[in-house]
Amino acid sequence: MRNFTLIHTIVVLSHALTTMFLCPQAASQVAIDTTLTIKESVISASVRPRVVGTGSLLITAEMVNNTPALLGDPDLVKTLQLLPGIQAATEGLSGMIVRGGGADENLILLDGVEVYTQGHILGLFSPFQSEAVAEAIIHKGAFPARFGGRASSVLEIRSVNPFTSSGGEGLSGCLGIGPLSDKLHLQGMTSKRNISYSVSGRGMHTLLMDGALRAFKVPGNFHFHDLHAKVENKINDRNLLSISYFSGKDNLYYKEDGSKTDISWGSSMASVSWRKDWNGILSSDIILAYSGYSTGMWYKSTGAKHESLRTGLDDFLVKADFRLDTSQDHTLRLGAETIRHIFTPEADMLEGHKEKTIIRGLETSLYLEDEFKPTNWLTINSGLRTSLFNSGGGVRLTPEPRISATASPFKNIKTKLALSRVSQYLHQLSSPVAALPVDLIVPVTRRIRPAVSDQISLGLEYHAFQGLEISFEAYDKTSRNVLEYKDGVMFIDDFETWEDEVASGLGRSFGMEFLVRKTSGRTKGWIGYTLSKSDRRFPDGTISGGNWFPSRHDSRHNLSVVLNENIGNGWHAGATWTYSSGGAVTIPSDDGSMPQRGNCRLPPSHRLDLSANHHKKRRVGEAVWNIGVYNAYNRKNPNLVIFVQGDDDPGPGSLKTISFLPVIPSVSYTRVF
């Protein structure tokens, strides 16, 4: 019951938080047979994604900054959600669902090191400040053999390179003031031009408003911060030493009826990398890094003992990559990676009693990748990655072959084909009764096998004329050893029995993605559409009797229309309209039993976002004003859907919907110097 009390408190907190800070629509108690709405979230954009490979797209910092965003704060992840094949895990939030895979199946790399990030304020904002990001590449399909560890996608985030982005020696940067948070970015080079630096920080106003909130008897407070720093030392023309650091953290406390709950969660990363050019043909990258994620919950009630629960994951990584450019048309890459995982899935710190669970795992990978251009119109990337995972005596070895080809047999036409196998040794167990970060990250064991995904994709790209591009891609993906809670299990009450509470099954996803974009002229933008289907089946019969059922993130239609207009005199206007079919939800039977999963299809979600930016040159730098309207016609898309069942209610319970993103106007100011 102690864990249930914490979970119940979290549900209450999520509602209180949205009420305090975002002026939500009234949360409503909905009968079980009432139609609900949930799903896709996408912020508007006026950007040009460039195709860099089969199932891959590149997003630059300029693209993200030109994306009208919630409260005027550019967001990399929400920009990505505008692209075909990518959708939000929950309406309005930052999580990504790529080609039907779960949110935990995405590998996020910051300068080559994984970041376990959950986003800020329940995922309203991604933790990556736009000024700190130079560009990002999302791989949706057959990502190259040098990447592994996740079953759906790889997001490469490359932080700014002060040597190329600084205007010269001295200091430059920007200061931004927004309705919810402030930000600061500084970068520069030393006088000798051999050392450069970049520091970006962002924080929420409410950190400084605690006293005022208490004076007005507000029962809680919420604040977040993130920090991203990078220093590079150009030792000589052939050696570059880099040190990177990232930290993002959220804090929430809430008081009600004599009880107090404090929750904090966040991720951090620190790395040292050495890049060396040996002879103009052979180069190498060596990385030593730490990456971690933790969640802490503290609950204290009048007359009761103090309770706390902590979960976390710490990674220690060594990675080496060697690149050999044998010719202009032939590149070989060989590398190895070793990660020491230390899981703390449950640390119960009841007053007077401390109990901690620690699980260790070792993940080692070797890969060989070959990119070859036999003719002017054909490029082939093939590779093999072999990964080994050892945890608690359970040893798993998985070979992962990859191959992709891009051909241009005719002028203005490209065809693409890719086949790949990827594996994943970490599983994220998410509670369906709360949206706050109470997820557990657990490893493969003797009983739990790694998730393995096989995918084939076929693409066609056509440049109709200069400035107009049309692309199409179809994919078919099959997965095995995917994990879900068994019927009747809402969360893990006792971690020692977690393997008994989950089921391992099969998954299948297939779809078609269309993208039409205009990349030149005063009016730019795109139309992106995805038709997809995602199902799961658990042959042991513990879920839905062993039958196929739609996955939690199955959404048939996803559409985004993006327009950006250069009005002139420093003004740019943007508009985005998004539409997403309702996802699948499970409604319990009248007797409280769990029927076929995904037995209810929720109504569609749609939204219009508008923005205007004005850039004015100053004697030093420029001033930028951003005016935006999120959800312009006030569509009441539920941002949270929670199943609620009282202790005294033997019936099927009900679904509680919370909409905390109504029409939201915003004004922000950024001073660039």
N, C-alpha and C positions, 0 to 999 in steps of 0.2 A: 504493500500500500504506500510505502514511502516514495517509490519511484512514480507511482500513479499520482501522488500529490504534487510532485514536481512537474509532471507532464500537464496536469490540470492547471497548475499555476502558470505555466508557459502559455497555454491557450488564452488564459485571462490576460496575461501580459501583452500578447500580440494584439489583442483588441484594444487594450488601454494605450499602448504605444501609438497605434494609428490614430486614435482619438486625440491624443495630446498634440501630435506634431503635424498631421496632414489633414485635419478637418474632414473625417470620413463621412461617407453616406451612412445612414443609420444601419447598423448590423441587424439582420432580420433572422428570425427563427423560421425555417422553411419546412413544411411537411415533406415527407419522403417522396411523394409522387409529384412534387412541384418541380418544374423545369428550372435549371440553374444555368449559370454561365461561368466558364473559366477558360483560360488558355492564353494564347499567343500575346506576347508583348513586343512591340518594336517601336523604337524612337525614330523620328524622321531623319532623313539624310539627303545631302546633295553631293554625293561622292561618286568616285569612279573606281570600282574594284577592278583590278587587273588580273586576268587569269594567268597563273604561273605554272599550272600542271593539271593533270586529270584530277578533278574534284578539289582543286586548290585555288584560293583567291588571296590577293594581297591588298591590305588596307594601310594607307599611309597616315601619318599624323595629321596632315592637311585635311584628309578626308574626314577623320574623326572630328576635328575642330570645326568643320563646316556642317556638322550634323546638329540640327536643332535638337536639344535634349531637355529632359525633365529638369526644371529649375535652372536651366542655362548651363549645366555642367556637362561638357562633352563626355561621352561614355563609349569606350571601345566595344564592350560586349554588346550593348544595345545597337550599335552600328552593324555589328556582325549579324544580329538577328534580322536585319533587313534583307539578307541574302537568301536565295533559294536553298532549301535543305537544312536551314537552321531556324529554330524557333525557340521562344522562351519557355522555360520550365513552368512558369506561372505568370499570368497576366501582370505586366508592369515590372517584373523583377529581372535580375541579371543572369540567371542560370541559363545554360544552353542545352538544347536537345538537338542532336545532330543525327539526321537520318534514322530516327526512331530509337536511338540508344539512350540510356539513362544519363542523368547529369554527372554521375561519377565515372562515366566512360570517356571523359574528355581530359586530355593531358594538357596542362597549361604550363608553358616553359617561359621563364623570364631570364633572358641571356643564357639560355641553355640549362637552367635549373628549374625543377618543378616547384610551383607555388600552389599550396593547398588553400585556395581562397574561396570564401562563401559569399563575398560581397558585403556591402555596408547596408545597414537599416533593412534587414530581412531581404537583402538583394536589390534594393532600389537603385543602388549605385555600385558599379564595379570598383575595386580598390586601386585601379591603375589610373593615376592622374595623367591626363592627356599630354601635358607638357613634358612628361618623363618618357613618353613612348615615341620612338622614331617611326616604327612601322610594325605591322603584324601580318603573319601568314596563317590562314586556317586551312588545314588539310582535312577534307571530308572523306576522301576515298582511300586509294592505295598510297598512303604516305610512305616516303622513302625508308629504306631499311635502317637508317641511322636513328629512327624514332621507334619507340615501343613502350609497352606498359599500360596502354589503354586501348579499348576495343572500338571506339567510335571516331575520335578526331584528335588532332594535335593542333594546338594554338601556339605558334611561336611569337613571342613578344620580344622585340628588340628595343632596348632602351636607347635614349639619345646618345650619340657619339659626340662628345664635346669638341673633338678635333675637327669634325666636319660641320657641326651645327653652330659653333661659336663664331661670332663675327671677327674674332681676333683676340689678342690678349686683353685682359681686363674683365669686367663683370657685366653680364647681361641677364635678362630674365623677365619675369612678370609678377604682378600682384593682382589677385582676383578677389572680388567681394560678391557673394551671392546671397540669396534669401535664406539658405540653410547652412552653408559652409563657406569658409575662406580658404584660399590657397596661395602658395608662394613657390616660385621656381627661380633658381639661380644657377648660372653656368658661366664658365670662363676658362682661361688658360693662364699659365704663369708666363712671366716675361721671356723665359727661355723657350717657350712653346713646346716643352717636352712633357709637361704635366697638365692635364685638364680635369675638370670636375663638374659635376651636375648634382644638384640637390633639389628635391621637390617634396613639399609637405602640404597636407590638407587637414583641416579639423572642423568640427561642428560647433556652432555658436553655443549650444546648450551647455557645453563644458564650463562656460563662464557664467551661466545663469542659474546655478544650483540654488544659491541663496534666494533669488527672486522667486523661483518656482516653489520653494518651501514656504515663503511668505504668503503666496497665493494659494497655499494648501494643495498644490499639485502633487498627487501621490507618488510620482516617480520622475525619473530623468533618463535620458538616453543621449549618448554622444559617441563619436567615432573619430579616429585619426589614422592617417597613413603617412609613411615616410619612405622615400626612395632616393638613394644616393649612389653615385658612381664616381670613381677616380681612376684615371688611366695614366700610365707612365710609359711614354714612348721612349724606351731605352735606346734604341737605334732604329734604322730603317727596317730591320728584320725581326725585332723583338718588341712585343707590346704586353705590358702587365696591367690587368684590370682587377679592381676590387668593387664588388657590388653589394648593396644591402637593401633589403625591403622589409617593411613591417606594417601590418594593418591590423587594427584592433577595434572592436565594438564593446561598449559597456552599457548595461541597463540595470536599473534597480527600480523596485516597485513595492509600495507599502499598502496594505489593505487589511482591515479588521485585526490589527495587532500583529500581523505577520509581515515579514520582509523577505524579499527575494532579490538576490544579486546574480546577474549573469554576465559573463564576459567570454568573448571568443575572438580568435584571430589567427593569423599565420605570419610567419617570418622566414626570411631567407638571407643567407650570407655566402658569398663565393669569392674565390680567387682564381683567376684564369690567366694562362700564359699562352700567347699566340706567337708562333715562330715560323718565319719563312726561311727554310733551310738553304735553298739554292735557286729559287724562282720556279721550281717544278714541284718540289715537295714542301708541304706546310703542315703544321700540327696545331691542335688546340688541347690544352690540358686544363682540367677544371677540378678544383677541390671545393666542396660546398656542404652547407647544412641547410635543411629545410624542415619546417615543422608546423603543426597545427594543434591547437588546444581549445577546449571548451571547459569552462568552470561554472558551476551553479551552486549557490549557497542559499539555504532556506532556513529561516528562524521564526518560530511562532511562540507567542506568549504561553508560558507554562510547558513548552516542549523543548527537547534538546536541539542543539544546532546540527543541521545536516548539510552535507555538501557532496557533490558528485563531480568528478573531473574525468575527462577523456582527452586523449591526445595521441599524436604520432610524431616521432622524430626520425629524420633521415640524415645519414651521413654518406656523401657521394664522392666517388672518384671516377673521372671520365676522361678518356683520351680518344681523339679523333685525328686521323692522318689522311691527308688529301694529296693525291698524286695526279697532276695534270700531264699525262703522257703526250698529249697533243692538244690542239685547239678543239678537236672534236671528240676527245676521249678523257674521261675523268674517273679515277678509282678512289673510293673512300673505304678505309678500314678502321675499325674502332672497337673499344671495349668500355663497359660501364659496370660498376659495382656499387650497390646501394645497401647500406645496413639500416634496416627498418627496426624501430623500437616502438611497439604499439602499447598504449596504455588505455585499453578500451573501457576499463571501469576502475576508478579509484574512489571507494566509498569512505568518506571521512566523517562518519558520525562521531559526535563529541564523545571522547573517551574510548573510541574504537576506530582504528585505522586499518583499512584493508585495501590492498593495491594489486591489480592484475597486470602483469607485464608479459608480452609476447614478443619474441625477437625473430626476425626473418632476414635472410640474405638473398638478394636478387642480383644475378650476374648475367650480362648479355655480351655477345660477340656479334659483329655484323660486318658484312662485305657488300659494298654497293658499287655498281658499274653504270656510268652514264656514257652512252656511245651514240654518235651521230654518223651512221654509215653513209648517208647521202644528205644532200642539202634539204630534202623534204621529210626526213625521218629521224626521230630521236627516240632512243630506247633507254629506259632506266630499269635495271634489274638488280635484285639483291636478295640476300638471305640473312635473316637475323635469328639467332638461336639464344634462347633465354632459359636460365636455370633458377629455380626458387626453392629455398630450403627454410622451413619453419616448423618447429616442434617435431622434427623427425619426418615430416612430409616433404619429399623431394619431387619436384615437377620439372620436366624438361620439355620445352615446346619449340619446334622448328617453325619459322615464319617466312615462307617464300613470298617475294613481291616482284611484280613486273608491270610496267606501264609503257605505253608507246604513243607518240604524237606524230601524226603524218599530215603533210600539206600537199596532197597530190594535185590540187588545183589552186589557182590564184584566189585569195580571199577566203579559202575554206580550210579548216583544220578538223581532223578527226582524231578521237582519243579513245584508247582502250586500256583498262587496268584490271588486274587481278591481285588480290592480296589476302594474306592471313595475318591476324594480329591476336595477341593474347593479353590478358589482364590478371594480375595476381592479387589485387586489392579490391575489396567489395565495400560499398557503402550501404549500410542498413538505415533506411529513413523511416521515421515514425509517421504514419498517415494522420495522426491526431494533432500535430503541431507544425508550425512553419518556422519556429526558431531553431537554431543549430543544436539539436540533441542527437544528431546522427552519429553512428558508430562506424569507424573504418576498421575493417577486420581483414586478416590475410587468408590466403589459401592454406588449408591444413590437410591432414591425412584424409579427412572426410569431405572437405570442400575442394573441388577442382577449380583450376583457373578458367575464367571465361575466355572462349575462343570464338573469333568472328571471321568468316570468309565472305569476301565481297567481290563482285564483278561490276564494273561500270563502263558505260559507253557514252561518248560525248561527240558533239558536232558544234563547231563555231563558224559563223559566217559574218564577214565584214561587208555589209551591203554597199556602203559607200563611206567615205571618210567621216567619222564621227558617229556612225550608227553600227552597233554590233548586236548580233543575235546569237544566243547560245542555247544548247539543249543538252541535258545529260540524264541518262537513266541508270538506275542501280538496282541490284538485288543482293541483299545481305542476309546471311543465316548465322545464327549464334547458338552456342551451347554452353551449359553450365552457368546460366544467368540465375541470380538469386532473388527471391522475394519471400516476404513473410507468408507463412502458411495461413490458410483460412482460420479466422478467429483470433489471430495474433496481431495485436496493435503496436506493441513495442516489446523490447527485451526487458523482462523483469529481473532475471538472474543471468548474468553473463556466462556463468559456468555451463548453462544449458543452451547457449545461443545456437549451436549447430543443430539442435533438435527443433528449433522454432522456425527455421527457414527451409525452403525447398529449392532444389536445383533443377532447371528446366531448359527449354528450347525457346529461341526467338527467331522471328523472320521479319524483315522489312524490305519493302520495294517501293519505288516511286520514280517520278519524272520531274525534272527541274527545268524551268524556262527562265531566261533572262534577256530582256531587250533593254538596251541602254543607249543614251545619247551623251556623247562625251565632249562635244565642242559647241561653240556658240554661246550666246547669252543665257539660253535656257538649257539646262542639263538635267539629267535624272535617269530613272530606270523604272521598269515594271518587272517584278519578280514573282513567279508563281510556282508552287510545289503541289503536286498531286502524290499522296503517299498513303501507305498502309503499314501498320506495325502490330504484330500479334505475338502471343506467347503461349506456351503449353508446358505442363508439368506432368510427364508420363506416370509418375508414381501416384497420381490421383489426389494428392493432398491439397491441390488448388483446382477448383472448378471441375472436379471429377476427371481430370486428365484431358479435358477438351481444350481446343484452341480458343483464346479470348483476346480481345483488343488490349494492348498494353495501356498503361496509365497515360502515356503521352501520344497515343494514336490520334492524329488530327488529319482528316482527309484533304482539306483544301487550306492553303496558306497563300495570301496575296499581299503584296506591298507595292504601292505606287508612290514614287519619290520624284519631286520636282524642286528645282532650285533656279532662281532667276537673279541675274546680275542687273539690278535696276540702274546702277550708276551712282556717281557722287558718293561712293563708299558704302552704298546700301546693297545688301543681299537679302532676298526673301526665300523662305523654304516652306514646303508643305509635304506632309506624308500621310497617306491613308493606308491603314492595315486592316486585314480581315483574316480571321482564322476560324475554322470549324471547331465546334465544341469537342472536347476530349471525352474519354470514357470514364465513367464513375460507377462504383458498385453500390447498389442500394440493398440493404439487408431485407430478408423476408419478414413477414409479420411476426413470426415466432422468434425473431432475432437471429436465425441461422444465416449463414453466408451462402447465397445462391451463385449462379454463374457470374463470374467477374465481368466487369464492364457492361452490365445489363442496362445502363442508362446512358444515353448520349446527350451531353449538355448543349445548350444553344450556342450559336456562334458569338465570337467576340470581335469587335471592331472599334476603331478609334481614329480621329483626325487630330494631327499636331501641326501647329503653325509657328513660324519664327521669323524674326527680322534681325539682322546684324548691321551695325554701323561702325565702320573703321575710319578713324580720323587721325591723320598724321600729326605728330607733335615734333617739337624741335629735337627731342630724343625719343625715338620709338613711336608708338601710336597708342590711342585710346580706343577701346572696343566696348560698345554697348550691345547687349543682347536682350531682346524682348521676345518672349515666347508664350504660347498658350498650349498646354498639354490637355488632350482630350477635349477639344474645342466644343463639341456638341454634348458634352457631359454624359457620355455613354456609361451606364452603371454596370461595368464589367466586374464581377466579383474577383477580388485579388486573393482571397483566402476562402477555401471551402473546407469546413471542419465537420467531421462526424462527431455528434454529441450523444451520449447515452448516460442518464443518471443512475446512481446506485440503486434507487428505489423504483426504477423503470424497467420492467422485464421485457418491454416491447422492443421494436426495432430501432428506436431512437429517431434522430432527425439530422438534417444537414444545416449547419449554420454558415451563412455567407457573410463576408465582410468586404465592403468596397471602400478602400481608403485612397483611391486615385480618381477623384472627380475632376471637373474642369479646374486646372491650376494655372493661373497666370504667373509670370515671373519676369524679373528684371535683374540683370547682373552686369557688373562692370569689371573690366580687366585692363590694367595699365601695363603695357609692354615697354620695356626699357633696354 
